[in-house]
Amino acid sequence: MNIKEHEKKGFHVLDIRGKINRLQDSVHLKSIFQGLLDKDINYIALNLADVTYLDSGALNVIIFTHNSLTRKNGKLIIISPNDFVKDTLEIVGINRIVKIYYTEEEFENDKEII
């Protein structure tokens, strides 16, 4: 798993690449989120276009981050999940609590994102 970070449309975007399938990956991802929360960064976007696999640990981190941001009146969104990741997110119901933009263009064109 590799992560690059940048800002876009008021969100701190994490471009994640590869598989998130080891405990070490989930712990690393959670520590990144916790660091952002500690800095009062309350709008976080996960670009999952290049993620090929999510395990239950990664799903738990996404839910933890969503809940933490909601308590701070912030927001977590997901951008561009591939078909496998999209299906996984929908099966476990994350799409009911976290806004998913199925393309980068959809994210960029949303005028009422925040």
N, C-alpha and C positions, 0 to 999 in steps of 0.2 A: 504494500500500500504506500503510495506517495501522495503528498498533499501540497498544493500551492495555494496561496492566499492572495486575495485582492479585494478591492472595494468596487461595488457597482450598484447604482440606484439606491444608495443608502444602506445597502447590505454588505456585511463582511462575508465574502464568498470563499468557500473552501472547494477547490477543484480537486476531487479525489480520484485517484487512478488505481486500478488493480483490484485485488480481492480483499475484502475485509472479513477474514475468516479465522483469525487466531485471537486468542485472548489478548495477546500483546497488541494487536491492531486496535481492538476495542478500548483497551486501557489508554493507548496513545491518543485515540480520537477523543475520548472523554476528557483527557487532560487538556487537549487543545480547547475544547468547548469550555471547560472550567476556567481556563486562563482568559478566554474572551469574556465570560460572565463576570469574572473578577475585575476586569477592566471596564465594566458597564457597557459592553458591546451587546446591545439587545436585539439586533436584527442580523440574523445569520442565515445564509443560503448554502445549501449543499448542492454542488453540481456533481451529479452522479453519472454523467454521460459515459465516463470511462471506467466505471465500476462494473466488474464482471461477476461479483458474488457478494452477498451480504449474509452473515450468519446471525443467529439469535442475539449474540452479544452486541453486534452493530445495531440491530433493531432496538434493543434496550437502550443503547446510548442515544439514539434518535428520540425515543420517547422521553428519556430523562431530560434531554436538552429542550424539547418542546415544553415540557412541564415547567422547567426552570425559567424559560423565557416568558411563558404565559404569566407566571407569578410576578415577573418584573415588567409587565405590560409590553413585552417584546414579541418577536415573531420568528419562527423557524419556517423556512420554505425549502422545497426540493426542486431542483431544476434538471431536466433532461435525463430522467432515468431510462436506461435501455429496457427492452421488452422483459427480460428476465427479472431485473430489479423492480420494474413497475409491477409485474405480476406478484412478486414477493410482498411489496408494500401494500398492494390491494388485498391480498389474501389475509394478511394479519390486521388490516383495517387502518393502517397509518394514514391512508388517503382521506379518512374521515376526520382526522384531527390536524393534519399538516397539509397546507396548500401545496399541490404538486403542479408545476409548470412542465408540461410534457415536451416542450421545446424551449430553446434559448430565446427564440423570437417571441414566443408567448409571454415570457418573463419580461423582455425588453419593452413590449407593447402595452403592458398593464399599467394604466395611468393611476390606478387606485391601490397600489401595492402596499403602501404603508398607511 
